Amino acid sequence: MKKAFVLALATILMSTACFAAAGHKAVYKAAKGSVVAVTLADPAKGTKSEVTVADEKSSEKTFLVKSTTTLWSKEFKAISLDKINPGDKVKVKYTTTREGVHEAVTINILK
């Protein structure tokens, strides 16, 4: 009876590892440009933190800034979203959800 239990447990653990390895692999993209607008989250109004960036061709993209997004200053020090200002040159590493929302993974202010 113990052997059957151990064998079943081992099978479950192995199958779990196989399914975890077959998960979705995140595809990261990058965008560079000037900050057009910064929106800080306001739960009372139902707004989320976002940064809008315009590239060299003046096409704008809005990036959702989550609590897991890392923000870096010109000196490569961690900063908060309120330190990013319109006109700053930034590089954004992001993913796009199935719904088409661009979620920022990192935002670096460029020199």
Backbone hydrogen bonds in HBPLUS format (Angstrom, degrees):
<---DONOR---> <-ACCEPTOR-->    atom                        ^
c    i                          cat <-CA-CA->   ^        H-A-AA   ^      H-
h    n   atom  resd res      DA  || num        DHA   H-A  angle D-A-AA Bond
n    s   type  num  typ     dist DA aas  dist angle  dist       angle   num
A0005-PHE N   A0001-MET O   3.09 MM   4  6.36 155.6  2.15 146.9 153.5     1
A0006-VAL N   A0002-LYS O   2.91 MM   4  6.13 165.6  1.93 155.2 158.6     2
A0007-LEU N   A0003-LYS O   2.87 MM   4  5.98 159.4  1.92 147.5 153.7     3
A0008-ALA N   A0004-ALA O   2.93 MM   4  6.08 157.2  1.99 144.6 150.7     4
A0009-LEU N   A0005-PHE O   2.90 MM   4  6.10 159.9  1.94 150.3 156.2     5
A0010-ALA N   A0006-VAL O   2.90 MM   4  6.07 158.6  1.94 148.4 154.1     6
A0011-THR N   A0007-LEU O   2.99 MM   4  6.17 154.3  2.05 144.7 151.6     7
A0012-ILE N   A0008-ALA O   3.00 MM   4  6.25 157.0  2.05 148.2 154.0     8
A0013-LEU N   A0009-LEU O   3.01 MM   4  6.25 163.5  2.04 151.3 155.4     9
A0014-MET N   A0010-ALA O   2.98 MM   4  6.15 158.7  2.03 148.6 154.2    10
A0015-SER N   A0011-THR O   2.98 MM   4  6.15 161.5  2.02 148.9 153.9    11
A0016-THR N   A0012-ILE O   2.98 MM   4  6.15 152.9  2.06 148.0 155.5    12
A0017-ALA N   A0013-LEU O   3.13 MM   4  6.35 156.2  2.18 144.7 150.3    13
A0018-CYS N   A0014-MET O   3.05 MM   4  6.34 152.3  2.13 146.3 153.9    14
A0019-PHE N   A0015-SER O   3.02 MM   4  6.27 158.2  2.07 149.2 154.0    15
A0020-ALA N   A0016-THR O   3.00 MM   4  6.20 154.2  2.07 147.9 155.1    16
A0021-ALA N   A0017-ALA O   3.09 MM   4  6.26 152.4  2.17 144.4 150.9    17
A0022-ALA N   A0018-CYS O   3.20 MM   4  6.38 134.6  2.42 137.5 149.0    18
A0022-ALA N   A0019-PHE O   3.24 MM   3  5.11 131.2  2.50  91.7 104.5    19
A0023-GLY N   A0020-ALA O   3.32 MM   3  5.39 162.3  2.35 107.9 109.2    20
A0029-LYS N   A0094-TYR O   2.83 MM  65  5.37 161.5  1.86 156.8 163.2    21
A0094-TYR N   A0029-LYS O   2.84 MM  65  5.37 161.5  1.88 147.1 153.4    22
A0031-ALA N   A0092-VAL O   2.85 MM  61  5.17 145.4  1.97 142.8 153.9    23
A0092-VAL N   A0031-ALA O   2.72 MM  61  5.17 166.1  1.73 159.2 163.7    24
A0033-GLY N   A0090-VAL O   3.06 MM  57  5.68 152.5  2.14 157.1 162.2    25
A0090-VAL N   A0033-GLY O   2.82 MM  57  5.68 165.8  1.84 169.8 174.3    26
A0034-SER N   A0054-ALA O   2.90 MM  20  5.39 148.0  2.00 159.5 154.3    27
A0054-ALA N   A0034-SER O   2.88 MM  20  5.39 163.9  1.90 156.4 157.5    28
A0035-VAL N   A0088-ASP O   2.85 MM  53  5.43 155.1  1.91 151.4 159.6    29
A0087-GLY N   A0035-VAL O   2.80 MM  52  5.12 159.0  1.84 136.0 141.5    30
A0036-VAL N   A0052-THR O   2.74 MM  16  5.42 171.5  1.75 150.5 153.4    31
A0037-ALA N   A0052-THR O   3.45 MM  15  5.14 159.0  2.50 126.4 130.3    32
A0052-THR N   A0037-ALA O   2.87 MM  15  5.14 170.6  1.88 152.6 154.9    33
A0039-THR N   A0050-GLU O   2.82 MM  11  5.04 174.2  1.82 152.6 154.5    34
A0050-GLU N   A0039-THR O   2.87 MM  11  5.04 152.3  1.94 137.7 146.4    35
A0042-ASP N   A0047-THR O   3.18 MM   5  5.17 155.4  2.25 118.1 124.0    36
A0045-LYS N   A0042-ASP O   2.99 MM   3  5.51 133.1  2.22 113.5 124.9    37
A0046-GLY N   A0042-ASP O   2.88 MM   4  5.98 124.3  2.20 144.0 159.4    38
A0047-THR N   A0042-ASP O   3.18 MM   5  5.17 152.7  2.26 136.1 133.2    39
A0065-VAL N   A0049-SER O   2.85 MM  16  5.21 178.4  1.85 139.6 139.5    40
A0051-VAL N   A0063-PHE O   2.95 MM  12  5.27 152.1  2.03 144.5 153.6    41
A0063-PHE N   A0051-VAL O   2.80 MM  12  5.27 167.4  1.82 150.6 154.4    42
A0053-VAL N   A0061-LYS O   2.84 MM   8  5.46 162.9  1.87 162.0 163.7    43
A0061-LYS N   A0053-VAL O   2.89 MM   8  5.46 152.7  1.97 150.0 158.3    44
A0055-ASP N   A0059-SER O   3.12 MM   4  5.77 160.5  2.16 148.3 148.7    45
A0058-SER N   A0055-ASP O   2.91 MM   3  5.18 157.9  1.96 118.1 121.0    46
A0064-LEU N   A0102-HIS O   2.76 MM  38  6.12 166.5  1.78 164.2 165.1    47
A0104-ALA N   A0064-LEU O   2.91 MM  40  5.83 161.1  1.95 151.4 157.6    48
A0069-THR N   A0066-LYS O   3.17 MM   3  5.29 161.9  2.21 105.3 110.9    49
A0070-THR N   A0105-VAL O   3.02 MM  35  6.45 161.2  2.06 147.4 146.5    50
A0107-ILE N   A0070-THR O   2.90 MM  37  6.39 150.2  1.99 159.2 167.1    51
A0079-ILE N   A0071-LEU O   3.05 MM   8  5.53 154.1  2.12 132.5 136.3    52
A0072-TRP N   A0107-ILE O   2.87 MM  35  6.24 160.2  1.91 164.5 167.9    53
A0109-ILE N   A0072-TRP O   3.02 MM  37  6.20 159.8  2.06 147.7 153.6    54
A0073-SER N   A0077-LYS O   2.88 MM   4  5.31 155.2  1.94 145.0 152.9    55
A0076-PHE N   A0073-SER O   3.03 MM   3  5.06 157.9  2.08 110.8 112.4    56
A0083-LYS N   A0080-SER O   3.07 MM   3  5.78 166.3  2.09 121.9 126.1    57
A0084-ILE N   A0081-LEU O   3.12 MM   3  5.67 169.0  2.13 118.8 122.2    58
A0088-ASP N   A0085-ASN O   3.12 MM   3  5.80 164.8  2.14 138.8 141.6    59
A0110-LEU N   A0089-LYS O   2.75 MM  21  5.39 169.1  1.76 144.3 148.0    60
A0091-LYS N   A0108-ASN O   2.87 MM  17  5.22 148.8  1.97 145.7 155.9    61
A0108-ASN N   A0091-LYS O   2.91 MM  17  5.22 168.7  1.93 152.5 156.2    62
A0093-LYS N   A0106-THR O   2.95 MM  13  5.19 162.6  1.98 147.1 152.9    63
A0105-VAL N   A0093-LYS O   2.68 MM  12  5.50 170.8  1.69 155.6 156.6    64
A0106-THR N   A0093-LYS O   3.23 MM  13  5.19 157.8  2.28 134.7 139.7    65
A0095-THR N   A0103-GLU O   3.02 MM   8  5.38 156.2  2.08 145.5 150.8    66
A0103-GLU N   A0095-THR O   2.80 MM   8  5.38 159.3  1.84 160.4 166.1    67
A0097-THR N   A0101-VAL O   2.94 MM   4  5.29 162.2  1.97 146.4 149.6    68
A0100-GLY N   A0097-THR O   2.96 MM   3  5.18 160.3  2.00 107.8 114.2    69
